[in-house]
């Protein structure tokens, strides 16, 4: 089954998720550094659809989120997709896609459940 892992190699959370993949002996068929190989709009829209919407893919922890004063704004899905397309730091990471299922962010129990069910 096709497995894709979108990450930042220097991100400690992404490194923890990668170790969890190794623990489960899962070798992604596609590793993608989202900083070096940014996702285009159609890829972000596809990932958002798999994850249950742009809200679930959008990171509010980004430094840019604070810098742009977005905390007090209500963003539409289209605005979130625009932000994620133009700045990789707005993507919640890592993103793990196995077949037609995906997770954004790393929570060990969620990873374990998805990896066991593949």
SERO-4910 file (N, C-alpha, C, O; in steps of 0.05 Angstrom, whole numbers):
BEGIN
 pado doro    nc1    nc2    nc3   cac1   cac2   cac3    cc1    cc2    cc3    oc1    oc2    oc3
  Unk    A     17    -24      0      0      0      0     18     25      0     38     26     15
  Unk    A     11     44    -16     26     69    -18     25     84      8      4     88     20
  Unk    A     49     91     17     52    106     42     69    131     37     91    129     27
  Unk    A     59    154     45     73    179     41     77    192     68     60    191     85
  Unk    A    101    205     71    108    218     96    118    246     89    140    248     77
  Unk    A    104    266     97    111    294     92    121    305    118    108    305    139
  Unk    A    146    316    117    158    324    142    180    345    138    186    353    116
  Unk    A    191    354    161    215    370    161    235    354    177    232    349    200
  Unk    A    257    345    164    276    328    177    288    339    203    295    324    221
  Unk    A    289    366    206    300    378    230    279    382    253    287    390    275
  Unk    A    254    376    247    233    379    266    233    355    286    232    332    277
  Unk    A    235    361    312    236    339    331    211    322    332    212    298    336
  Unk    A    188    334    328    163    319    327    162    301    303    154    278    305
  Unk    A    172    310    280    173    294    256    193    271    261    188    248    251
  Unk    A    215    276    275    234    254    280    222    233    298    226    209    294
  Unk    A    205    241    318    191    221    335    172    204    318    171    180    322
  Unk    A    158    217    300    139    203    283    155    183    265    145    161    261
  Unk    A    177    191    254    194    174    238    203    150    254    203    127    243
  Unk    A    211    154    279    219    131    296    195    112    300    199     88    302
  Unk    A    171    123    302    147    106    305    143     89    280    135     66    282
  Unk    A    147    101    257    145     86    232    166     63    232    159     41    224
  Unk    A    190     70    240    211     50    241    203     27    260    208      4    254
  Unk    A    192     34    283    184     15    303    164     -5    291    165    -29    296
  Unk    A    146      5    275    125    -11    262    135    -23    235    120    -37    221
  Unk    A    160    -19    229    173    -29    205    158    -20    180    153    -35    161
  Unk    A    151      6    180    138     18    157    158     36    143    168     54    154
  Unk    A    163     29    118    181     45    101    164     60     80    156     48     61
  Unk    A    160     86     85    144    101     65    155    100     37    179    100     33
  Unk    A    137     98     18    145     97    -10    152    125    -20    165    129    -40
  Unk    A    142    145     -5    147    173    -12    154    189     13    137    193     30
  Unk    A    179    198     15    187    216     36    189    244     23    201    247      2
  Unk    A    177    264     36    179    290     24    184    311     45    169    315     64
  Unk    A    206    325     41    213    348     58    197    372     48    202    382     26
  Unk    A    178    381     64    159    402     55    172    429     52    160    447     40
  Unk    A    195    433     63    210    458     59    225    458     33    224    478     18
  Unk    A    238    436     27    254    434      2    236    429    -23    243    437    -45
  Unk    A    214    415    -18    196    408    -40    167    416    -32    151    399    -24
  Unk    A    161    442    -33    135    452    -24    112    438    -39    114    430    -62
  Unk    A     90    435    -24     66    423    -36     52    445    -52     51    468    -44
  Unk    A     40    437    -74     24    456    -90     -5    456    -80    -13    439    -63
  Unk    A    -20    474    -90    -48    477    -80    -64    451    -83    -79    444    -65
  Unk    A    -62    438   -106    -78    414   -110    -70    392    -90    -87    376    -81
  Unk    A    -44    390    -84    -35    370    -64    -46    376    -36    -54    358    -22
  Unk    A    -46    402    -29    -56    410     -3    -86    405     -2    -96    395     19
  Unk    A   -101    411    -23   -129    406    -24   -135    376    -21   -154    368     -7
  Unk    A   -119    359    -34   -123    330    -32   -117    320     -4   -133    304      7
  Unk    A    -96    330      8    -89    322     36   -111    332     55   -119    317     73
  Unk    A   -120    356     51   -141    367     69   -166    349     67   -179    344     87
  Unk    A   -173    341     43   -197    324     39   -193    297     54   -212    287     66
  Unk    A   -169    285     52   -164    260     66   -165    263     96   -173    244    110
  Unk    A   -157    286    106   -155    290    135   -181    301    147   -185    301    172
  Unk    A   -200    308    130   -225    318    141   -229    348    140   -245    359    154
  Unk    A   -213    361    123   -216    390    119   -191    405    124   -173    396    138
  Unk    A   -190    429    113   -166    447    116   -160    453    145   -137    455    152
  Unk    A   -181    455    161   -177    461    190   -159    440    203   -144    447    221
  Unk    A   -162    415    195   -146    394    207   -118    392    197   -101    377    208
  Unk    A   -112    406    176    -85    406    164    -70    432    171    -45    433    168
  Unk    A    -84    452    180    -73    479    184    -61    481    213    -74    474    232
  Unk    A    -37    491    214    -23    495    239    -26    523    250    -19    542    237
  Unk    A    -37    525    274    -40    550    287    -16    556    305    -15    576    319
  Unk    A      4    538    305     28    541    321     50    555    306     71    561    318
  Unk    A     46    560    281     66    573    264     73    601    275     56    616    284
  Unk    A     98    608    273    107    635    281     93    655    263     85    676    272
  Unk    A     91    649    237     77    667    218     48    672    226     38    693    222
  Unk    A     36    652    238      8    655    247      6    678    267    -12    694    266
  Unk    A     25    678    286     26    700    306     34    726    293     22    747    298
  Unk    A     55    725    276     65    749    263     44    763    247     43    788    246
  Unk    A     27    748    233      6    760    216    -19    767    232    -38    777    220
  Unk    A    -19    762    258    -42    769    275    -67    753    267    -89    765    268
  Unk    A    -65    728    260    -87    713    251   -104    701    274   -126    690    269
  Unk    A    -94    703    298   -108    691    321   -137    700    324   -155    684    330
  Unk    A   -142    725    319   -169    736    323   -185    737    297   -207    749    297
  Unk    A   -175    724    276   -190    724    251   -202    696    246   -191    676    255
  Unk    A   -225    696    233   -237    671    225   -229    666    196   -236    682    178
  Unk    A   -214    645    192   -204    639    165   -222    619    151   -231    599    163
  Unk    A   -228    624    126   -243    604    110   -224    582    102   -200    584    104
  Unk    A   -236    559     93   -219    537     83   -201    547     60   -178    540     59
  Unk    A   -212    563     42   -197    573     20   -173    591     29   -152    589     18
  Unk    A   -178    607     49   -156    624     60   -134    606     73   -111    611     70
  Unk    A   -143    585     88   -123    567    100   -107    553     78    -83    550     81
  Unk    A   -120    544     57   -106    530     35    -86    550     22    -64    542     16
  Unk    A    -95    575     18    -76    595      7    -52    598     24    -29    599     14
  Unk    A    -56    601     50    -34    605     69    -15    580     68      9    583     68
  Unk    A    -26    556     69    -10    532     69      5    529     42     27    518     42
  Unk    A     -7    538     20      6    536     -6     30    555     -7     50    549    -19
  Unk    A     27    579      5     48    599      3     69    597     24     90    609     21
  Unk    A     64    583     46     83    581     68     80    554     82     60    548     95
  Unk    A    101    537     79    100    510     89     96    509    119     86    489    129
  Unk    A    103    530    134    100    529    163     71    528    172     66    523    196
  Unk    A     53    534    154     24    533    161     14    504    160     -9    499    168
  Unk    A     30    486    150     21    458    149     27    445    176     49    446    186
  Unk    A      7    431    187     11    415    211     28    392    202     23    379    182
  Unk    A     48    385    218     67    364    210     74    347    233     72    354    257
  Unk    A     83    323    226     85    311    200     58    303    190     38    303    204
  Unk    A     57    296    164     32    285    152     39    257    142     57    253    127
  Unk    A     23    238    152     26    210    144      1    202    128    -21    205    137
  Unk    A      6    192    104    -16    182     86    -11    153     80     10    145     70
  Unk    A    -30    136     87    -30    108     80    -55    102     65    -77    102     75
  Unk    A    -51     96     39    -74     91     22    -92    116     20    -83    137     11
  Unk    A   -117    113     29   -136    136     29   -141    147     57   -161    160     61
  Unk    A   -123    141     75   -125    152    102   -101    169    109    -79    163    100
  Unk    A   -105    189    126    -83    207    132    -86    218    160   -107    220    171
  Unk    A    -63    226    171    -61    239    198    -42    263    195    -21    260    182
  Unk    A    -49    285    207    -31    308    208    -24    313    237    -42    313    255
  Unk    A      2    317    243     11    320    270     19    292    280     14    272    267
  Unk    A     31    291    303     40    265    314     29    261    342     35    276    361
  Unk    A     13    240    344      4    230    369      8    200    368     -4    186    351
  Unk    A     24    189    386     33    162    385     10    142    382     11    124    366
  Unk    A    -11    146    398    -34    127    397    -48    127    370    -56    106    360
  Unk    A    -51    150    358    -63    152    332    -46    139    311    -56    124    294
  Unk    A    -20    143    312     -1    130    294     -3    100    297     -6     85    277
  Unk    A     -2     91    321     -3     62    326    -28     50    315    -27     29    302
  Unk    A    -51     63    319    -77     52    309    -77     51    278    -85     31    267
  Unk    A    -67     73    266    -67     73    236    -47     53    225    -53     39    206
  Unk    A    -24     51    238     -4     32    228    -11      3    232     -4    -14    216
  Unk    A    -26     -3    253    -35    -30    258    -57    -38    239    -60    -62    232
  Unk    A    -73    -19    230    -96    -25    213    -90    -26    183   -107    -32    167
  Unk    A    -65    -21    176    -59    -20    147    -58    -47    136    -53    -50    112
***
